[in-house]
Amino acid sequence: MSNPAQKQAQMITPDAYPQMMSRQDGMRAMLSMRSAQTMDKAQAAMDAAVPAMKNAILQYVGELEQAGGDMRKIFETVHEIRGFAATAGLVTTGRIAEILCRYMDDMERLGKAADGQLVALHVSAIARAARAEDDDVRLGEEVAAELAALVARKLLTAR
Amino acid sequence: MSGAGFANLKALIVEDNGHMRALLRTLLNSAGVKDVSEAAHGDAALEILRERKNDLVLTDMAMKPMDGLEFTRQVRNSPQSPNPFVPIIMITGHTERHRVEAARDAGVTEFLAKPITAAHLFSRIALIVERPRAFVRCDSYFGPDRRRRQIEDYAGPWRRAEDFNDRELR
């Protein structure tokens, strides 16, 4: 039961504030947005973005390698890589970046310093995967699984 | 069909990475949204919001000097905000649970994890159009209703006016 002294929250229903568009325009827009033509155009845009995204990833990888022991810089850059890699078609790079993101985030929340060697290992693996000519998903998955197991052990110890 | 429904829509992209801004713009264009403005961080985005009406905002989370969380809080709560109700989709690579919760508590309308796909982005836009969220105003929060679903055996406190209208006090 609520405390009677507690101020009640006010609910503002969607018809009581300005909407993004009218209901009629909304229906028309949804039909258009879900059409095969729109999806094809959108997919073409995604495909066209791949080379630029790959270049962006390589730039981030360079920054990652230059970061040295600057964990804040590594944390921020690896999150960018995680966000971009799959769009650039670099699945393995994204997967390894994801593991490092989770590890660094967990350590931050535990109030402990990330293991420099473990971070360096991930950075090296990310750089190799990003620069590989082909995104070898099978091999990459094996590397990622090894790193994930290593991180799990480190986190267990840290807790 | 050429996206006639979105023809008059004005969108704002707030993202520090130029490649991602370009991709988001192209995706919005392909959905029929032609009038798209861009900002590289929250401060610049607030300026744009003051200068022109925007119907939809896509924002990154991690940006400097003002990040997407503070930007969202400013849009929702600042007395200078031109439209505290504008739909905000946060698009970010920071997908840890506590960050998603921080985004929700800042007042974002929808959350989209990077890497993005066209289908995922369009699904979030569709939610805004087809299932607009109620807004909640209380001492500590103003923004879209954070309850996504009704929990049948909810045992927590009932605080909203309609909670009392709709049910007997427990």
Interface residues (C-beta under 8 A of the other chain):
Chain A: M1 S2 N3 Q6 K7 Q8 A9 Q10 M11 I12 T13 P14 Y17 P18 Q19 M20 M21 D25 G26 M27 R28 A29 M30 L31 S32 M33 R34 S35 Q37 T38 M39 K41 A42 Q43 A44 A45 M46 A48 A49 A52 M53 N55 A56 E76 H79 E80 I81 R82 G83 F84 A85 A86 T87 G94 C101 R102 D105 R109
Chain B: M1 S2 G3 A4 G5 F6 N8 L9 N17 H19 M20 A22 L23 T26 L27 N29 S30 A31 G32 D55 L56 A62 N83 F85 P87 T92 G93 H94 E96 H98 K114 P115 I116 T117 A118 A119 F122 I125 A126 I128 V129 E130 P132 R133 A134 F135 V136 R137 C138 D139 Y141 D145 P157 W158 R159 R160 A161 E162 D163 F164 L169 R170
